């Protein structure tokens, strides 16, 4: 499927986002990443907008599912301060992002760090 649009086209951005979700459900993670990145490129919203943050988190999840766990961890480490600034420390979206970070640490065999992250999440 080929999606083309002019930049800053929010309707195309939303469409790309919806198709990305379908691709992810079919385990076509590369296409899901491409479409999520297009959705972010085409949106008029700032990158720290809730919609954009969730799509950036989606890219991290898709990369993790492809086996690029280290790359996903780096991106999650950059996203967490933004989630904290937008949602606060106790918001479920921030907690989900930190949980995903802990899963990446676990997948990378960094057990002590993963356990610490999981423990902190339980107390938050």
C-alpha positions in Angstrom: 0.0 0.0 0.0 1.3 3.4 -0.9 0.2 6.4 1.1 1.1 9.9 -0.1 0.2 13.2 1.3 1.4 16.7 1.6 3.2 17.6 4.8 1.1 18.8 7.7 -2.0 16.9 6.5 -3.6 15.7 9.8 -6.2 13.5 8.1 -3.5 11.6 6.3 -1.5 11.4 9.5 -4.5 9.8 11.3 -5.1 7.4 8.4 -1.4 6.3 8.4 -1.7 5.8 12.1 -4.8 3.6 11.7 -3.2 1.5 9.0 -0.1 1.1 11.2 -2.2 -0.4 13.9 -3.5 -2.9 11.4 0.0 -3.7 10.2 1.1 -4.3 13.8 -1.8 -6.7 14.3 -0.6 -8.6 11.3 3.0 -8.7 12.7 4.2 -6.5 9.8 6.3 -4.4 12.2 8.5 -2.8 9.5 5.5 -1.4 7.7 3.9 -0.3 11.1 7.1 1.7 11.9 7.2 3.3 8.4 3.5 4.4 8.8 3.9 5.6 12.4 6.9 7.7 11.3 4.9 9.1 8.3 2.0 9.9 10.7 4.5 11.8 12.9 6.0 13.5 9.9 2.7 14.6 8.5 1.1 15.9 11.7 0.9 19.6 12.6 1.1 18.7 16.3 4.3 19.3 18.3 6.3 16.2 19.1 5.5 16.5 22.8 1.7 16.4 22.1 0.0 13.4 23.7 -0.9 12.0 20.3 2.7 12.3 19.1 4.1 10.8 22.3 1.9 7.8 22.0 3.0 7.3 18.4 6.6 7.6 19.3 6.0 5.0 22.0 4.4 2.8 19.3 7.6 3.1 17.2 9.6 1.9 20.2 7.3 -1.1 20.7 7.4 -2.1 17.1 11.2 -1.9 17.1 11.3 -4.0 20.2 9.0 -6.6 18.5 11.5 -6.7 15.6 14.3 -7.5 17.9 15.9 -4.0 18.0 15.7 -4.0 21.8 18.7 -1.8 22.4 17.5 0.8 19.9 14.0 0.7 21.6 15.6 1.2 25.0 17.6 4.3 23.9 14.3 5.8 22.5 12.4 4.9 25.6 15.1 6.6 27.8 14.6 9.7 25.8 10.8 9.5 25.9 10.4 9.0 29.7 11.3 12.6 30.6 8.8 13.8 28.0 6.1 11.6 29.4 6.9 12.8 32.9 6.6 16.4 31.7 3.4 16.0 29.9 1.5 13.4 32.0 3.3 13.4 35.4 4.9 10.5 37.2 1.7 8.6 38.3 -0.1 8.8 35.0 -0.8 5.3 33.4 0.9 6.3 30.1 4.1 7.3 32.0 3.9 4.0 33.9 3.4 2.0 30.7 6.4 3.7 29.2 8.6 2.9 32.2 7.2 -0.7 32.2 8.3 -1.0 28.6 11.7 0.2 29.5 11.9 -2.5 32.2 10.9 -5.1 29.7 13.7 -4.0 27.4 16.2 -4.2 30.2 15.0 -7.7 30.9 15.2 -8.7 27.3 18.8 -7.4 27.2 19.7 -9.5 30.2 20.2 -6.5 32.4 18.3 -8.3 35.2 19.4 -6.1 38.2 18.3 -2.9 36.4 15.1 -4.5 35.2 14.2 -5.7 38.8 15.0 -2.2 40.2 12.7 -0.6 37.5 9.9 -3.1 38.3 10.3 -2.5 42.0 10.1 1.2 41.6 7.0 0.8 39.4 5.3 -1.2 42.1 5.8 1.6 44.6 4.7 4.4 42.2 
